[in-house]
Amino acid sequence: MGKWIGLTISAGVVVAAMTLGCSREPSGTGAVIEDKVYTVTPASVTVKAGIVAGEVTEMKVTERVEKGSGRLVSPAKLTGTLKLKNSSKDQAVRLVGGKIQYIDAQGQPIKLEAARAEPTIKFATYGSERLDPGQDATQSVDVDFPAEALKAKKLKEIRLELAYIPSPYKEETLNFSVSIGGQ
């Protein structure tokens, strides 16, 4: 039985200021491609959903544009790092996945453009999806970001719906009598 728990990352202004950084690619045509980086404020947040706690860090939104013309080469992506920890003392957790929603100032989801993939997180590495009590896992976040959310004061919060399966976890000690060499 899966459990979806929502984590909401709120900030007064999530996409605060635009910072430009150049990343030149070799090009035979002379076109220069640059990364247009939008800072996300705060860049790091603490999150908790049931027995799973953690932190989302290094958040930023990046799109690639052609310098001069401003032509969009690669649409916006949200990147960051998600670190989760099982805070339970007696339950293991199997991480199933996560869905990200971008929420506007009116509390409504901001839709992605038609040709873009729904932002999901998959815990792909075998073994990283299971967290025993006290264990943690780190997952990269690299998901599509709606162009509409880049407009000033449009994005209010980011919602992460985390799916996990809790299961009882118990450690017990077994003692048994032995003797050595017929004593």
C-alpha angles and dihedrals in degrees: 000000000000124000122210113201123180123227116192122203107201132184134162089241114009100183098042113162138358119240120189123214125173124228111178120204124200108261133179093201096055094244112142117213119204134187113240105206123197116196118228114217117241095027090196131038137175116233137189132187117173108302093347117088131170152122138270110211142175093026117177139146119230133185127175120231137177109252114241099014095049089220111163110244099173124014123239121291130189112222133181144115126276116202116186130186131191103233094184122111096205110024132074118213129216109201110219103178146284141247125210125211127185112219124204128216091273092055094254125131116255109228124227121235114274098256096049130096122249108256108255136160120218122193093221105165111094109246096015090089093067119074120184117200110301095009124123138201133200123214130182117234117213111155139149116272123205116248088219090064091061091070116104115276092356100112117062103167147351119232123205115194106200121199119203139154116225119205132180115269121197134172118197135175121233120202123189133176120247139169131202123226099348097304 
